[in-house]
Amino acid sequence: MRARALAAAVALCAGCVTVDGSEFPPGKLEGYPLHRVRDVLAGDTILLEDGGAGRRIRYAGVSAPDAGSQLAGAAKAENARLVEGQEVRVIPVAEEGELTWGWVFVPNSSKRLHLMVQWELARAGLLRPADVPRALDDEYFDELITRAEAARRERRGLWAEPAGAR
């Protein structure tokens, strides 16, 4: 009986947003095609396969640690773990020459739910919220702030270092 109730609960929740709100149902991202990540350039920047030189995507709403710092390496490594070689969906926010700023989502293995990369990296304390470009008005920015504040309270990532080491 208990197993049947659990199976029913799982079936009802198929395609739902997870409890912590990290994942989105696919309907939210309809119209945004999948693109394969060719390379992870930094904690907040990826290169998509897009023919030729590829298409550079910078994560909207965040800023990664300065290049060369230990946390820059950690942010890049965690970003790679999440997206390298994966297909992602990008909601573009702005274009600057050959750079696209956007919100990036990676589908889970069943492609039923999508994980927002910026939220995951902010929750780990590896990216700071930043109003780039004009992200402050975006619907995803408030949750990004909430996740970064939780990382700060729990002294993860950027906030785990002594103040003089940042």
JOTARA-V269036 format. One record per backbone hydrogen bond with DSSP energy under -1.0 kcal/mol. CO is the residue of the C=O (numbers start at 1). NH is the residue of the N-H. If there is no record, write none. Layout:
CO:NH
CO:NH
//
This chain:
1:5
2:6
3:7
4:8
5:9
6:10
7:11
8:12
9:13
13:16
18:21
22:116
24:114
25:28
26:29
27:30
29:32
35:88
36:49
37:85
39:47
44:59
45:41
45:42
46:57
47:38
47:39
48:55
51:54
55:48
56:100
57:46
58:102
61:130
63:128
66:69
69:73
70:74
71:75
72:76
73:77
74:78
75:79
76:80
77:81
78:82
79:83
80:84
83:86
86:37
88:35
89:105
91:103
94:101
96:99
99:96
100:58
101:93
101:94
102:60
103:91
104:117
105:89
106:115
108:111
112:26
113:108
114:24
115:106
116:120
117:121
118:122
119:123
120:124
121:126
122:125
125:158
128:63
130:132
131:134
132:61
135:138
138:141
140:144
141:145
142:146
143:147
144:148
145:149
146:150
147:151
148:152
149:153
150:154
151:156
152:155
156:159
157:160
162:165
163:166
//
